Amino acid sequence: MFNGSEETNIILQDTLLTGITNVSFDYQVEEEAVLLLANRGINRKINKASLASCSISKKCIGRDFIQELTGYANLSGQFIYGTGGLNFDQATITNYKISLASQDIPTLSVDLKIYGDLKPATGLRLNSSYTDNTGENFDPTSIVFNLDDTISAVTRFSYSVDFDSRPTYEIDSVKSSSSKILTPIKYSASADIEMIEQEFENMTGLLQNEEFNRDVSFSLIDNNGVVLNSFSVPNASLKSQKISAAPSDTIQVSLDYVGYGLNIPTGIAANYPS
């Protein structure tokens, strides 16, 4: 039977994700082949643990649930295509990125590494899963940029977090026995803002000061002013800045920040939106 894209779904933990635009899985096996003496045969053996990866792209049409899963190991889920499906476990989010431009719906992309199984499902969980958040409205004021308690309007926004995930293996095992995320966690953010309250900074002075960390945060809000998601760059430092102006327009400042964090969540990841 032919399965179209409208028949595909992905469940992460126990929650059916909404607004999906693309899902892909990649599975690689490395093996070693040894030719026996007198051409008596070939001895083949997997010489490295198998690793699967998954990439998800989606539109944020409500509060994002995936953000609550970042920093956790041993995530699980199911990819459904028509009447078939794939189960996976021991997954970890290695990259989380959200971006937004004026008049556009926020776009989210997520990369996962799967250290456990990626195998055909014996039963589909579509009817037993929770539903992701939906139905929110966004406009150009949906992003609030806060720098050192100074707030400005944002015309473009991008936020990314990278996690260094490492598995552990037992002797002769082709699957990970456990995995963990190592610190520091790397954060990056960039934004184009209207230069109303911000000032062009003396980066030479910043570079000469080893302690130039600051507070940078972003919030995604709906049309009713309710905060849906908050994003922060801990220990942020200014990487680059650009100022520009056009006729009959406000002055625009483009800012890029990098930061590093040491805090990893503890306990068990949520199964559904809180």
C-alpha positions as a Markdown table, in Angstrom:
| # | Residue | x | y | z |
|---|---|---|---|---|
| 1 | Met | 0.0 | 0.0 | 0.0 |
| 2 | Phe | 1.3 | 3.5 | -0.8 |
| 3 | Asn | 1.8 | 5.7 | 2.2 |
| 4 | Gly | 1.7 | 9.5 | 1.6 |
| 5 | Ser | 3.2 | 12.1 | 3.8 |
| 6 | Glu | -0.3 | 12.9 | 5.2 |
| 7 | Glu | -0.2 | 9.5 | 6.8 |
| 8 | Thr | 3.0 | 10.0 | 8.7 |
| 9 | Asn | 3.2 | 11.0 | 12.4 |
| 10 | Ile | 5.9 | 11.0 | 15.1 |
| 11 | Ile | 5.5 | 10.5 | 18.8 |
| 12 | Leu | 8.2 | 11.6 | 21.2 |
| 13 | Gln | 7.8 | 10.2 | 24.7 |
| 14 | Asp | 4.0 | 9.8 | 24.8 |
| 15 | Thr | 3.2 | 13.0 | 22.9 |
| 16 | Leu | 2.1 | 13.2 | 19.2 |
| 17 | Leu | 4.0 | 16.2 | 17.7 |
| 18 | Thr | 2.0 | 18.6 | 15.6 |
| 19 | Gly | 3.1 | 20.9 | 12.8 |
| 20 | Ile | 5.6 | 18.5 | 11.4 |
| 21 | Thr | 7.1 | 19.4 | 8.0 |
| 22 | Asn | 9.9 | 16.8 | 7.7 |
| 23 | Val | 11.1 | 13.7 | 9.5 |
| 24 | Ser | 14.1 | 11.6 | 8.5 |
| 25 | Phe | 15.9 | 8.6 | 10.0 |
| 26 | Asp | 19.5 | 7.4 | 9.2 |
| 27 | Tyr | 20.9 | 4.1 | 10.4 |
| 28 | Gln | 24.5 | 3.0 | 9.9 |
| 29 | Val | 26.2 | -0.3 | 10.6 |
| 30 | Glu | 30.0 | -0.7 | 10.5 |
| 31 | Glu | 31.3 | -4.3 | 10.0 |
| 32 | Glu | 34.6 | -5.9 | 9.4 |
| 33 | Ala | 35.2 | -8.7 | 6.8 |
| 34 | Val | 38.1 | -11.1 | 7.2 |
| 35 | Leu | 39.1 | -13.6 | 4.4 |
| 36 | Leu | 39.9 | -17.0 | 5.9 |
| 37 | Leu | 43.0 | -19.0 | 4.8 |
| 38 | Ala | 42.7 | -21.1 | 1.6 |
| 39 | Asn | 39.6 | -19.2 | 0.6 |
| 40 | Arg | 37.5 | -21.2 | 3.1 |
| 41 | Gly | 35.1 | -18.3 | 3.6 |
| 42 | Ile | 34.7 | -14.8 | 4.9 |
| 43 | Asn | 34.2 | -14.0 | 8.6 |
| 44 | Arg | 32.0 | -10.9 | 9.0 |
| 45 | Lys | 31.4 | -9.2 | 12.3 |
| 46 | Ile | 30.1 | -5.8 | 13.4 |
| 47 | Asn | 33.1 | -4.0 | 14.8 |
| 48 | Lys | 31.4 | -0.8 | 16.1 |
| 49 | Ala | 28.1 | -0.2 | 17.8 |
| 50 | Ser | 25.3 | 0.8 | 15.5 |
| 51 | Leu | 24.0 | 4.4 | 15.6 |
| 52 | Ala | 20.8 | 5.8 | 14.3 |
| 53 | Ser | 19.9 | 9.5 | 14.0 |
| 54 | Cys | 16.7 | 11.4 | 13.5 |
| 55 | Ser | 16.0 | 14.9 | 12.3 |
| 56 | Ile | 12.7 | 16.6 | 12.8 |
| 57 | Ser | 11.4 | 19.9 | 11.4 |
| 58 | Lys | 8.2 | 21.5 | 12.5 |
| 59 | Lys | 6.2 | 24.7 | 12.7 |
| 60 | Cys | 5.6 | 26.0 | 16.2 |
| 61 | Ile | 1.8 | 26.4 | 16.3 |
| 62 | Gly | 1.7 | 26.5 | 20.1 |
| 63 | Arg | 3.9 | 26.1 | 23.1 |
| 64 | Asp | 6.8 | 23.9 | 22.2 |
| 65 | Phe | 6.9 | 20.6 | 24.1 |
| 66 | Ile | 10.3 | 19.4 | 22.7 |
| 67 | Gln | 12.1 | 22.2 | 24.6 |
| 68 | Glu | 11.1 | 20.4 | 27.8 |
| 69 | Leu | 13.0 | 17.3 | 26.6 |
| 70 | Thr | 16.4 | 18.9 | 26.0 |
| 71 | Gly | 19.2 | 17.8 | 28.2 |
| 72 | Tyr | 17.6 | 14.4 | 29.0 |
| 73 | Ala | 19.0 | 11.0 | 27.9 |
| 74 | Asn | 16.9 | 7.9 | 27.2 |
| 75 | Leu | 14.1 | 9.4 | 25.3 |
| 76 | Ser | 11.8 | 7.1 | 23.3 |
| 77 | Gly | 9.2 | 7.4 | 20.6 |
| 78 | Gln | 7.5 | 6.0 | 17.5 |
| 79 | Phe | 7.5 | 7.0 | 13.9 |
| 80 | Ile | 4.2 | 6.1 | 12.1 |
| 81 | Tyr | 3.8 | 5.7 | 8.4 |
| 82 | Gly | 0.4 | 4.5 | 7.3 |
| 83 | Thr | -0.2 | 1.2 | 8.9 |
| 84 | Gly | 3.5 | 0.6 | 9.8 |
| 85 | Gly | 5.8 | 2.1 | 12.4 |
| 86 | Leu | 9.2 | 2.2 | 13.9 |
| 87 | Asn | 10.0 | 2.2 | 17.7 |
| 88 | Phe | 13.1 | 3.8 | 19.0 |
| 89 | Asp | 14.6 | 4.3 | 22.5 |
| 90 | Gln | 17.7 | 5.6 | 24.3 |
| 91 | Ala | 17.5 | 8.8 | 22.2 |
| 92 | Thr | 19.1 | 12.1 | 23.1 |
| 93 | Ile | 18.5 | 15.5 | 21.6 |
| 94 | Thr | 21.9 | 16.8 | 20.3 |
| 95 | Asn | 20.7 | 20.0 | 18.6 |
| 96 | Tyr | 17.7 | 22.2 | 19.2 |
| 97 | Lys | 17.1 | 25.2 | 17.0 |
| 98 | Ile | 14.2 | 27.7 | 16.7 |
| 99 | Ser | 14.0 | 30.6 | 14.3 |
| 100 | Leu | 11.5 | 33.3 | 13.5 |
| 101 | Ala | 11.2 | 36.2 | 11.0 |
| 102 | Ser | 8.5 | 38.9 | 10.7 |
| 103 | Gln | 5.2 | 37.6 | 9.4 |
| 104 | Asp | 6.4 | 34.0 | 9.6 |
| 105 | Ile | 5.4 | 31.1 | 11.9 |
| 106 | Pro | 8.3 | 30.1 | 14.1 |
| 107 | Thr | 10.3 | 27.1 | 12.7 |
| 108 | Leu | 11.8 | 24.4 | 14.9 |
| 109 | Ser | 14.5 | 21.8 | 13.9 |
| 110 | Val | 15.7 | 19.0 | 16.2 |
| 111 | Asp | 18.5 | 16.4 | 15.8 |
| 112 | Leu | 18.5 | 13.2 | 17.9 |
| 113 | Lys | 21.0 | 10.4 | 18.3 |
| 114 | Ile | 19.4 | 7.0 | 19.0 |
| 115 | Tyr | 21.7 | 4.6 | 20.9 |
| 116 | Gly | 19.1 | 1.9 | 21.5 |
| 117 | Asp | 16.8 | 0.1 | 19.2 |
| 118 | Leu | 15.3 | 1.3 | 15.9 |
| 119 | Lys | 12.9 | -1.5 | 14.9 |
| 120 | Pro | 9.5 | -2.2 | 13.4 |
| 121 | Ala | 6.6 | -1.5 | 15.8 |
| 122 | Thr | 4.3 | -4.3 | 16.8 |
| 123 | Gly | 1.5 | -1.9 | 17.7 |
| 124 | Leu | 0.8 | 1.8 | 16.8 |
| 125 | Arg | 0.4 | 4.3 | 19.6 |
| 126 | Leu | -1.4 | 7.0 | 17.7 |
| 127 | Asn | -4.7 | 6.6 | 19.5 |
| 128 | Ser | -3.1 | 6.3 | 23.0 |
| 129 | Ser | -0.8 | 9.3 | 22.7 |
| 130 | Tyr | -1.3 | 12.8 | 24.1 |
| 131 | Thr | -1.7 | 15.8 | 21.8 |
| 132 | Asp | 0.9 | 18.5 | 21.4 |
| 133 | Asn | -0.1 | 22.2 | 22.0 |
| 134 | Thr | -1.9 | 23.8 | 19.0 |
| 135 | Gly | -4.1 | 26.7 | 18.1 |
| 136 | Glu | -1.9 | 29.7 | 19.1 |
| 137 | Asn | -1.7 | 32.9 | 17.0 |
| 138 | Phe | 1.6 | 34.7 | 16.3 |
| 139 | Asp | 2.5 | 38.0 | 14.8 |
| 140 | Pro | 5.7 | 40.1 | 14.4 |
| 141 | Thr | 5.5 | 41.0 | 18.1 |
| 142 | Ser | 5.6 | 37.3 | 19.2 |
| 143 | Ile | 9.3 | 37.5 | 20.1 |
| 144 | Val | 10.5 | 39.7 | 23.1 |
| 145 | Phe | 14.2 | 40.2 | 23.3 |
| 146 | Asn | 15.7 | 41.1 | 26.7 |
| 147 | Leu | 19.3 | 42.2 | 27.1 |
| 148 | Asp | 20.4 | 43.3 | 30.5 |
| 149 | Asp | 16.7 | 44.3 | 31.3 |
| 150 | Thr | 16.5 | 46.3 | 28.1 |
| 151 | Ile | 13.6 | 45.2 | 25.8 |
| 152 | Ser | 13.4 | 45.9 | 22.0 |
| 153 | Ala | 11.3 | 44.8 | 19.1 |
| 154 | Val | 12.7 | 41.9 | 17.1 |
| 155 | Thr | 12.5 | 41.5 | 13.3 |
| 156 | Arg | 14.5 | 38.2 | 13.1 |
| 157 | Phe | 15.5 | 35.7 | 15.7 |
| 158 | Ser | 17.4 | 32.4 | 15.8 |
| 159 | Tyr | 18.3 | 30.4 | 18.9 |
| 160 | Ser | 20.3 | 27.1 | 19.0 |
| 161 | Val | 21.6 | 24.7 | 21.7 |
| 162 | Asp | 24.1 | 21.9 | 21.1 |
| 163 | Phe | 24.5 | 19.0 | 23.5 |
| 164 | Asp | 27.6 | 16.7 | 23.6 |
| 165 | Ser | 26.0 | 13.3 | 24.0 |
| 166 | Arg | 28.3 | 10.3 | 24.8 |
| 167 | Pro | 27.2 | 6.6 | 25.0 |
| 168 | Thr | 28.8 | 3.8 | 27.1 |
| 169 | Tyr | 29.1 | 0.3 | 25.9 |
| 170 | Glu | 29.7 | -3.1 | 27.5 |
| 171 | Ile | 32.2 | -5.6 | 26.0 |
| 172 | Asp | 30.8 | -7.3 | 22.9 |
| 173 | Ser | 27.7 | -5.2 | 23.0 |
| 174 | Val | 26.4 | -3.5 | 19.8 |
| 175 | Lys | 24.0 | -1.3 | 21.8 |
| 176 | Ser | 24.6 | 1.4 | 24.3 |
| 177 | Ser | 24.1 | 0.4 | 27.9 |
| 178 | Ser | 23.6 | 4.1 | 28.8 |
| 179 | Ser | 24.3 | 7.6 | 27.6 |
| 180 | Lys | 24.9 | 11.0 | 29.2 |
| 181 | Ile | 25.3 | 14.6 | 28.2 |
| 182 | Leu | 28.6 | 16.2 | 28.9 |
| 183 | Thr | 29.1 | 19.8 | 29.9 |
| 184 | Pro | 29.5 | 22.6 | 28.9 |
| 185 | Ile | 26.3 | 23.0 | 26.8 |
| 186 | Lys | 26.8 | 25.4 | 24.0 |
| 187 | Tyr | 24.2 | 28.1 | 23.3 |
| 188 | Ser | 24.0 | 30.6 | 20.4 |
| 189 | Ala | 21.5 | 33.2 | 19.5 |
| 190 | Ser | 21.2 | 36.0 | 16.9 |
| 191 | Ala | 18.6 | 38.7 | 16.4 |
| 192 | Asp | 17.9 | 41.7 | 14.3 |
| 193 | Ile | 16.3 | 44.4 | 16.5 |
| 194 | Glu | 15.2 | 48.0 | 16.2 |
| 195 | Met | 17.8 | 50.3 | 17.7 |
| 196 | Ile | 15.6 | 52.1 | 20.2 |
| 197 | Glu | 17.1 | 51.4 | 23.6 |
| 198 | Gln | 20.3 | 49.4 | 22.7 |
| 199 | Glu | 23.5 | 51.1 | 21.9 |
| 200 | Phe | 26.4 | 50.0 | 19.7 |
| 201 | Glu | 28.9 | 48.4 | 22.0 |
| 202 | Asn | 32.6 | 48.8 | 22.3 |
| 203 | Met | 33.7 | 45.3 | 21.5 |
| 204 | Thr | 37.3 | 46.1 | 22.0 |
| 205 | Gly | 36.6 | 46.9 | 25.6 |
| 206 | Leu | 34.6 | 43.6 | 25.9 |
| 207 | Leu | 37.5 | 41.5 | 24.5 |
| 208 | Gln | 39.9 | 43.1 | 27.0 |
| 209 | Asn | 37.6 | 42.1 | 29.9 |
| 210 | Glu | 37.6 | 38.4 | 30.7 |
| 211 | Glu | 34.3 | 38.7 | 32.7 |
| 212 | Phe | 31.9 | 40.1 | 30.1 |
| 213 | Asn | 29.1 | 37.6 | 30.7 |
| 214 | Arg | 25.6 | 39.0 | 30.6 |
| 215 | Asp | 21.9 | 38.0 | 30.6 |
| 216 | Val | 20.3 | 37.4 | 27.2 |
| 217 | Ser | 16.8 | 35.9 | 27.0 |
| 218 | Phe | 14.0 | 35.6 | 24.4 |
| 219 | Ser | 10.4 | 34.8 | 25.0 |
| 220 | Leu | 7.8 | 33.5 | 22.5 |
| 221 | Ile | 4.4 | 34.9 | 23.3 |
| 222 | Asp | 0.9 | 34.7 | 21.8 |
| 223 | Asn | -1.5 | 37.5 | 20.8 |
| 224 | Asn | -2.9 | 37.5 | 24.3 |
| 225 | Gly | 0.5 | 38.3 | 25.9 |
| 226 | Val | 0.9 | 34.8 | 27.4 |
| 227 | Val | 4.5 | 33.5 | 27.5 |
| 228 | Leu | 4.6 | 30.2 | 25.7 |
| 229 | Asn | 8.4 | 29.5 | 25.8 |
| 230 | Ser | 11.4 | 31.2 | 27.2 |
| 231 | Phe | 14.9 | 30.8 | 25.9 |
| 232 | Ser | 18.1 | 32.0 | 27.6 |
| 233 | Val | 21.8 | 32.2 | 26.7 |
| 234 | Pro | 23.7 | 31.6 | 30.0 |
| 235 | Asn | 27.0 | 33.4 | 30.4 |
| 236 | Ala | 26.4 | 35.1 | 27.1 |
| 237 | Ser | 29.0 | 37.1 | 25.3 |
| 238 | Leu | 28.7 | 39.3 | 22.3 |
| 239 | Lys | 30.2 | 37.6 | 19.2 |
| 240 | Ser | 29.4 | 40.2 | 16.5 |
| 241 | Gln | 27.2 | 43.2 | 15.9 |
| 242 | Lys | 26.2 | 45.1 | 12.8 |
| 243 | Ile | 24.3 | 48.3 | 12.4 |
| 244 | Ser | 22.3 | 49.3 | 9.3 |
| 245 | Ala | 19.8 | 51.9 | 8.2 |
| 246 | Ala | 17.5 | 52.3 | 5.2 |
| 247 | Pro | 15.4 | 55.3 | 4.0 |
| 248 | Ser | 12.2 | 55.8 | 6.0 |
| 249 | Asp | 13.1 | 53.0 | 8.3 |
| 250 | Thr | 14.4 | 52.6 | 11.9 |
| 251 | Ile | 18.0 | 51.8 | 12.5 |
| 252 | Gln | 18.6 | 48.0 | 12.7 |
| 253 | Val | 21.2 | 46.2 | 14.9 |
| 254 | Ser | 22.2 | 42.6 | 14.2 |
| 255 | Leu | 23.6 | 40.8 | 17.2 |
| 256 | Asp | 25.2 | 37.4 | 17.7 |
| 257 | Tyr | 25.8 | 35.9 | 21.1 |
| 258 | Val | 27.4 | 32.7 | 22.3 |
| 259 | Gly | 27.1 | 31.2 | 25.8 |
| 260 | Tyr | 27.9 | 28.1 | 27.8 |
| 261 | Gly | 25.9 | 26.3 | 30.5 |
| 262 | Leu | 26.7 | 23.7 | 33.1 |
| 263 | Asn | 23.2 | 22.8 | 34.3 |
| 264 | Ile | 21.7 | 19.5 | 33.1 |
| 265 | Pro | 18.2 | 18.6 | 34.2 |
| 266 | Thr | 17.8 | 15.7 | 36.6 |
| 267 | Gly | 15.0 | 13.1 | 37.0 |
| 268 | Ile | 12.9 | 11.7 | 34.2 |
| 269 | Ala | 11.8 | 13.6 | 31.1 |
| 270 | Ala | 8.1 | 14.5 | 30.8 |
| 271 | Asn | 5.8 | 12.3 | 28.7 |
| 272 | Tyr | 3.4 | 15.0 | 27.8 |
| 273 | Pro | 3.1 | 18.8 | 27.9 |
| 274 | Ser | 2.8 | 20.2 | 31.4 |
